[in-house]
Amino acid sequence: MIDQIPIIRGIFELADQGGPFVVWIFLSGVLMWGLVFERIWYFNFVLPRQLADTRAKWEAREDHSSWCARQIREAMISRVNVSMSSGIGVMAVLVPLSPLLGLIGTVSGMLQVFTSIALLGNADARAMAAGVGAAMICTITGLAVSISGLYPVYHFRRRVARETEVLGDELSL
């Protein structure tokens, strides 16, 4: 039933042709894009309320210039920064992890080619094609997942830096 959905069927075919590393690459891509969508939701719906609450708490304080007030201000900014940065580190790890998994799949596919040559005693084109095909599927899958995650990681890092700077400016001493 579920294998009748075209995208699911395509994933199963890729896994059959590319080997087990394609499944790991796919799972890392699902995790990465789940985090991307979560961060989009956070920046659009949660962060505005969090910034408004932080500003209101700062404005409610009577003292804005003492050493204690400056430390409280830094702690408020730091809490928001940590909240904004959540999950970005995992995304930043998954981007280079995907092509590395693809490289492992490539090496595995090439080992199949060399094993078939060793077992048959000659270079049979059919036996070699299956191994090379599996190797290329792993490579392209890993690169596709990695490339698709480059911009979101860059975007979120820049957004965190910008929002932190703006918040720091708004919570004036």
Residue pairs with C-beta under 8 A, 6 or more apart in sequence:
2 8
3 9
3 12
11 26
14 22
14 26
14 137
14 141
15 22
15 23
15 26
17 133
17 134
17 137
18 105
18 109
18 134
18 137
18 138
18 141
19 105
19 108
19 109
19 134
19 137
19 138
21 101
21 102
21 104
21 105
21 108
21 138
22 105
22 137
22 138
22 141
24 101
25 98
25 101
25 102
25 105
25 138
25 141
25 142
25 145
26 141
26 145
28 94
28 97
28 98
28 101
28 145
29 94
29 98
29 145
29 148
29 149
31 90
31 94
32 90
32 91
32 94
32 95
32 98
32 145
32 149
33 148
33 149
35 87
35 88
35 90
35 91
35 94
36 91
36 149
36 152
38 87
39 87
39 88
39 91
39 152
39 156
42 83
42 84
42 86
43 84
43 156
43 159
47 80
47 83
47 84
47 163
50 80
50 83
51 80
51 163
51 167
54 76
54 77
54 79
54 80
54 167
54 171
55 170
55 171
57 76
58 64
58 73
58 76
58 171
61 69
61 72
63 69
64 73
64 172
64 173
65 173
69 173
70 173
73 171
73 173
76 171
77 164
77 167
77 168
77 171
80 163
80 164
80 167
81 160
81 164
84 159
84 160
84 163
84 164
85 160
88 153
88 156
88 157
88 160
91 149
91 152
91 153
91 156
92 153
92 157
94 145
94 149
95 146
95 149
95 150
95 153
96 146
98 141
98 142
98 143
98 145
98 146
98 149
99 139
99 142
99 143
99 146
100 142
101 138
101 142
102 138
102 139
102 140
102 141
102 142
102 143
103 138
103 139
103 142
104 138
105 134
105 135
105 137
105 138
105 139
105 141
105 142
106 135
106 136
106 138
106 139
107 135
108 134
108 135
108 138
109 131
109 132
109 133
109 134
109 135
109 136
109 137
109 138
110 131
110 132
110 135
111 131
112 130
112 131
112 134
113 127
113 128
113 131
113 132
113 135
114 131
115 131
116 124
116 127
116 128
116 130
116 131
117 123
117 124
117 127
117 128
120 127
